[in-house]
Amino acid sequence: MIEQKTPHLTNFQQWQAWKEHGDIEAKKRLIEQYLPLVDYVTNRMAIGLPKNVIRDDLASNGVMGLIDAIEKFDYCRGLQFETYASWRIRGAIIDGLRQGDWVPRSVREKAKKVEEAYQHLEQKYLRTVTDQEISEYLQVSEKEFLNMLQDIAVTTVCSLEDPIRDEESETRMSLLVDDKAKNPDYKVHEFYLKESIIKGIERLTEKERTVVSLFYYEELSLSEIAEVMSLSPSRISQLHSKAILRLRGALAKYKDQLMQQ
């Protein structure tokens, strides 16, 4: 995924020198070694963001996330640093975006309305609802609904990194990390989270599942997915938005259960 520079010391020795002996030079080498990861995450997150969002600002926040990851990573646990760092980098970029208030309130309100529509109708009918049903519920035409999806597309790329509780930093995705914990509460939360996600994915249309798979698992860009599926980038963006909003609805019940505990 990223090209790593070959230091004089092995990767394990670099971590050991930094963590065990506080070697600042080893820390600097680790930062340099994983800087390409910041570019990788930044480029993916920049897809679909408004033009007023400056990529260099995203990268700067990403570097802070990388440094935070290097400071907090436990190299003795056998986990892959790239995965851990990616979450930290994404989190730092998202924090920067939130502080900059980059999404207009009107767009956030649209996203909330559509998400609530999916949640209400799919819980009511216990099946995947159509664009027509969503449009009728929102009292807009199907064309207006698709335009709404296009407007709120930028709010759905980062949704899995959103915190489960507003006042905490723990995200939905972070609960999927295998941290080798034996805490029974953690295992229960993990089970119900995975079950909620599975049920949500089952309600996606075939095209929506394909987009989610290609974007989050195959790590293709939206433009690359458009080429693979022979659809326009705007159509792929709409499919991605609908998929994420459906998943948000499926996770809403899980979120409510957590808040009650």
C-alpha positions, 0 to 999 in steps of 0.5 A: 500500500505504501513504499517504506524507506529501508532504515539502518535498523529493522522496523522492530528495532526502530520501535524498540529504540523509540519506545524503550529508550526514548530515541527521538531520532528513531521516532523521526525515522518512523515518522519519515517512514510512514509519511506516505501513509498520510498522503494515501489517506489524505488522497482518499478522504479528499474525494468529493470534498468541497473545493474550499477544503485545501488538501494541504490542510488535510495532510497537515492534520494527517501528519498530526494523527500519524505522530499521535499514532506513533506515540500511542502505538504498542508495538509489542502487541503484534498489531499492524501499525498501518491499520492503527495509524490509518484510523488515527490519521483519518480521525485527525483529519476529520477533527480538523474538518469539523473545527473548520465547519466545512459542511453547511448546516443545511447540508447536515440537516438534509443528511439527517432527514434522509438518514431518518427516512431510511431508518424509519421506513426500513424498520417499518417495512423490514426490507430495502426501500426504494427511491420512490418510497423515500421521495414520497416520505420526504415529500420531494420528487425522485429527481430532488431526492437524487439531488439531495444525495449529491449534496450530502455526498461529502458527509458520507465518506467519513461516516464510519469514523464518526464517534458513537457518543458525541462526547467521546472519540471512540468510533464505530469502526474502532470497535472492529479492531482486534485488541485482544481484549477479554472484557465480556462487555467488549465482546457483547458490543462487538457481536451486536455491532457486527450483527447490525452491520451485517443486517444493514449490508443485507438491505443494500441493493446489489449496486450499493454493496458493490460500491461499498466493497470496491471503495472500502475493501478494494480501496478504489476511488469513486472515479475508478469504481465508475469505470469498473461499473460503467456508470458516471461518477455522480451516480457512484456518489449517489449509490455510496451516499445511499449505502452509507445512509442505510448503514447509519440507520441500521447502526442507530438502534445499536447506538441507542443501546449503547447510550442507555448503558 
